[in-house]
Amino acid sequence: MPALLVSLLSLLPWLGQSQSNVPAPFVVASLEAIPSTTQACSELIFSGSKSTESRGEPLQYFWGFGPGTPSWFRIPLLAGILEEATAQSMSTIVISPAILSKAGSALGDLREGEVRLEVRLTVRNDLGNSTETVASASIIGLTSQAEPAVSAIGATEITLPHSDALHLAVSTREAPFALQCADRNPGTSAGRTNVTWHYRSSNQLSWQSLDASSANGLLRDLAKDPNKVHLAPLAFQPGTFHLFRAVAAFDMRPTLAPRPHVMFRVAVEPLPQVKVYIIGPRLASQCDFELEAEVWDPVRPTAPKEDFQFSWICSSVVQVGERD
């Protein structure tokens, strides 16, 4: 009996040590926004289903707005979803298109573009161990309609003689989420995207529409395609500089947000000098002689002589040692 008691007493330190080596239960919070960027009329999911507990025990879920969510975006409908998910300890919340659209309607012209919806998730086990994490999604406003992308066809830095015609062209394509909220039928890009052209000369401080600039007739756009500009030869003065801008949008509503655009810079070469050749005797022995002028224009090399005006000047040349 004394020997058995001694054996039990000798085991007590080992038992205490083995229990102290057992790791304490812990939890890992995981949160994902699906998708990470979406239009304001779409469904948005925040999933914390990948959160874990070291022993595999059930978790409690507590939801709230993260600090990255603007106060004006925390509408009661969104707050109600988070409160209900907390009350039911849901691992995933689903924000319907209807509710997200109501929140997105706050994205007016002054806040056009994107807003970040950040959600905070706290997970806790039955022992009270807890941890938290945040995830966010970018919400594209309804008013911005995810403006289309526009790109130049060909060079944007152009140098040409004033006798050449000017041809500019752009292509447009739908940006992500472009038609998701817009009530438009699929079709050609020109049917959904408006392209407007603006013009500014080197001495102008502001842009004006190309249509308004065509009042003088020289800048009249001859292109039938709204994605192109065609100006006739001699539309510009030689040695001048001009800017053209193509702006693409799904609609032309006034907005403070910048529209996608492409800039073209057009430099017109200086007018080359006309070359004149005098045909006739270099020295005349009498006052009766004949001179003839030939002309060559680099801009119009085949132009007839009748297209030019000539002015003759006669002056005497006195050599050194001779009398006038």
DAVEN-V239529 format. One record per backbone hydrogen bond with DSSP energy under -0.5 kcal/mol. NH is the residue of the N-H (numbers start at 0). CO is the residue of the C=O. E is the energy in kcal/mol with one decimal. If there is no record, write none. Layout:
nh=NH co=CO e=E
nh=NH co=CO e=E
//
This chain:
nh=4 co=0 e=-2.2
nh=5 co=1 e=-2.1
nh=6 co=2 e=-1.8
nh=7 co=3 e=-2.2
nh=8 co=4 e=-2.4
nh=9 co=5 e=-1.9
nh=10 co=6 e=-1.0
nh=10 co=7 e=-0.6
nh=11 co=7 e=-1.1
nh=12 co=8 e=-0.6
nh=14 co=10 e=-2.2
nh=15 co=11 e=-2.2
nh=16 co=12 e=-2.0
nh=17 co=13 e=-2.3
nh=18 co=14 e=-1.9
nh=19 co=15 e=-1.6
nh=20 co=16 e=-1.0
nh=21 co=18 e=-1.1
nh=27 co=51 e=-2.7
nh=31 co=46 e=-1.9
nh=33 co=44 e=-3.3
nh=37 co=137 e=-2.5
nh=39 co=139 e=-1.7
nh=41 co=38 e=-1.8
nh=43 co=94 e=-2.3
nh=44 co=33 e=-2.4
nh=45 co=92 e=-2.2
nh=46 co=31 e=-2.8
nh=46 co=44 e=-0.5
nh=47 co=45 e=-0.5
nh=47 co=90 e=-3.2
nh=50 co=47 e=-1.8
nh=51 co=27 e=-2.1
nh=53 co=25 e=-2.9
nh=55 co=52 e=-2.2
nh=59 co=123 e=-2.8
nh=61 co=121 e=-2.5
nh=63 co=119 e=-1.7
nh=65 co=117 e=-3.1
nh=68 co=65 e=-1.7
nh=69 co=67 e=-0.6
nh=69 co=115 e=-0.5
nh=72 co=69 e=-1.0
nh=73 co=70 e=-1.1
nh=74 co=72 e=-2.0
nh=77 co=74 e=-0.5
nh=78 co=74 e=-2.2
nh=79 co=75 e=-2.7
nh=80 co=76 e=-1.4
nh=81 co=77 e=-1.7
nh=82 co=78 e=-2.2
nh=83 co=79 e=-2.5
nh=84 co=80 e=-2.2
nh=85 co=81 e=-1.8
nh=86 co=82 e=-2.4
nh=87 co=83 e=-2.1
nh=88 co=85 e=-0.8
nh=89 co=84 e=-2.6
nh=92 co=45 e=-2.5
nh=94 co=43 e=-3.4
nh=95 co=93 e=-0.7
nh=99 co=95 e=-2.5
nh=100 co=96 e=-2.3
nh=101 co=97 e=-1.6
nh=102 co=98 e=-2.0
nh=103 co=99 e=-2.6
nh=104 co=100 e=-1.5
nh=105 co=102 e=-1.4
nh=106 co=103 e=-2.1
nh=107 co=105 e=-2.0
nh=110 co=107 e=-1.2
nh=111 co=108 e=-0.8
nh=114 co=138 e=-1.8
nh=116 co=114 e=-0.6
nh=116 co=136 e=-2.8
nh=117 co=115 e=-0.7
nh=118 co=134 e=-2.9
nh=119 co=63 e=-3.5
nh=120 co=132 e=-3.0
nh=121 co=61 e=-2.7
nh=122 co=130 e=-2.7
nh=123 co=59 e=-1.8
nh=124 co=128 e=-2.3
nh=127 co=124 e=-1.5
nh=130 co=122 e=-1.8
nh=132 co=120 e=-2.2
nh=134 co=118 e=-2.0
nh=136 co=116 e=-1.9
nh=137 co=35 e=-2.9
nh=138 co=114 e=-3.3
nh=138 co=136 e=-0.5
nh=139 co=37 e=-2.6
nh=139 co=137 e=-0.6
nh=140 co=112 e=-3.2
nh=142 co=106 e=-0.6
nh=144 co=140 e=-1.0
nh=148 co=172 e=-2.1
nh=150 co=170 e=-2.4
nh=152 co=168 e=-2.7
nh=153 co=151 e=-0.7
nh=157 co=155 e=-0.6
nh=157 co=264 e=-3.1
nh=159 co=266 e=-2.1
nh=163 co=160 e=-1.8
nh=165 co=230 e=-2.1
nh=167 co=228 e=-2.5
nh=169 co=226 e=-2.2
nh=170 co=150 e=-2.7
nh=172 co=148 e=-2.1
nh=177 co=174 e=-1.9
nh=180 co=176 e=-0.7
nh=183 co=181 e=-1.8
nh=190 co=187 e=-1.1
nh=191 co=187 e=-0.5
nh=191 co=188 e=-1.5
nh=192 co=188 e=-2.7
nh=193 co=248 e=-3.4
nh=195 co=193 e=-0.5
nh=195 co=246 e=-2.5
nh=197 co=244 e=-2.6
nh=198 co=207 e=-3.2
nh=199 co=242 e=-2.1
nh=201 co=240 e=-1.3
nh=203 co=200 e=-1.6
nh=207 co=198 e=-1.6
nh=209 co=196 e=-2.6
nh=212 co=208 e=-1.8
nh=213 co=209 e=-0.9
nh=213 co=210 e=-0.6
nh=214 co=211 e=-1.1
nh=215 co=212 e=-0.8
nh=216 co=213 e=-1.7
nh=219 co=216 e=-1.0
nh=221 co=229 e=-3.4
nh=227 co=224 e=-2.0
nh=228 co=167 e=-2.6
nh=230 co=165 e=-2.4
nh=233 co=161 e=-2.5
nh=234 co=231 e=-0.9
nh=238 co=267 e=-0.6
nh=238 co=268 e=-0.8
nh=239 co=236 e=-0.9
nh=241 co=265 e=-2.8
nh=242 co=199 e=-2.6
nh=243 co=263 e=-2.5
nh=244 co=197 e=-2.3
nh=245 co=261 e=-2.5
nh=246 co=195 e=-3.0
nh=246 co=244 e=-0.6
nh=247 co=259 e=-2.5
nh=248 co=193 e=-2.0
nh=259 co=247 e=-0.6
nh=261 co=245 e=-1.9
nh=263 co=243 e=-3.3
nh=264 co=155 e=-3.3
nh=265 co=241 e=-3.1
nh=265 co=263 e=-0.5
nh=266 co=157 e=-3.1
nh=266 co=264 e=-0.5
nh=267 co=239 e=-3.1
nh=268 co=159 e=-2.2
nh=268 co=266 e=-0.5
nh=274 co=295 e=-2.4
nh=276 co=293 e=-3.3
nh=278 co=276 e=-0.5
nh=278 co=291 e=-4.1
nh=279 co=277 e=-0.5
nh=280 co=289 e=-0.5
nh=288 co=286 e=-1.0
nh=291 co=278 e=-3.0
nh=293 co=276 e=-3.1
nh=295 co=274 e=-2.5
nh=296 co=299 e=-0.5
nh=297 co=295 e=-0.6
nh=302 co=299 e=-1.9
nh=306 co=303 e=-1.7
nh=307 co=304 e=-1.9
nh=317 co=315 e=-0.5
nh=318 co=316 e=-0.6
nh=321 co=318 e=-2.0
//
